[in-house]
Amino acid sequence: MTPADLPSWKYRRRATFMVLYFGGFVLLYVLLSSDDRQVLDTVVLAVSGLMGAALSVYTGASAYQDVRLSRYRRDPYAYGPSMEEPYDPRF
């Protein structure tokens, strides 16, 4: 699989932002509502967990993809200096 075959991050980013917007809306509703019920405490805890999980999966998937695709990137130091770069004896 080459980097050109990979799916776009557009849909993942859209899903993550939609989850965060939904969670923000629910938290704002609970904050502005005058009810002080135990059910709302559970809702806040669940929505906070959902938002944290969405961010964790989004960042974890990007890190995993970076590591997995690192074999397709050329390491500039693996083969020595390129011919375009002038030799600098200080380094």
N, C-alpha and C positions, 0 to 999 in steps of 0.2 A: 504494500500500500504506500503510495507516494503522498506527499503533502497536498497535491492537487486533488486527490481523491477524498479528502477529509470533508465531513459535513461542516457547514457554516456555523459559526457561533451565534449568528443572528437569532435563531430560534431559542437557543439556550439562554441567551441574555434576555430575550423578551419574556420567557417563562419565569426567570428569576426576578425580574423587575415587577412582573404582575403579582407574584407571590408577596413581594415586599410591599407593594401598593395595597394589596388586600389586607395584609397584616397591619399596616399603618392605619388603614381605615377602621379596622376593627378595634385597634387600641385607642384611636381617637374617639370612637363611639363610646367605648367603655369609660374613657376618661371624662367625657362630657355628660354622660348619663348620670342621673341623680340616684340611680339604684345602687345599693351597697349590699349585693347578694354574694353568696359564696360561689354561685355558678359563674359570675363574671370574673372572679379570681381564677377559676379553672380555665375560663376562656382566654384570659390574658396569658396564663402560663402555657397553654397549648399553642396559641398564636406566636408567642415569643420563640417557642421551640421550633415551630414550622419555619419561621424566618431565619433562625440560626442554622437549621438544617439546609435550607435553600442556599444560603451563603457558603456553607461548608462544602456542599456538593459542587457548587459552581467553581470555587477556588480549587478544590481537590481535583476536579476533572481537568481543569486547565493545567495544573501542575503535572498530573499524570500524562496528559497529552504532550506537554513539553518534554518530559523525560522519555516517553516512548518514541517521539519523533526526533530525538537528538541523534539517532543513528543515521538520519537522512541529511543532517547538516554537516558540512565540511568543517572540521576542526582546524583553525588556522595554524595551530602550533603542532599538529600531528606530522606534517610533512616538511617542516622547516619554513623559513621565510619565503614568501612568494617573490617572483621576479619583479613585480611592480614596486615593491617596497625597497628603498635603498638600504644598504647595510649600514648599521650604526654600531660601531665597536663599543660604545658606552654601555650597551645592554647585553 
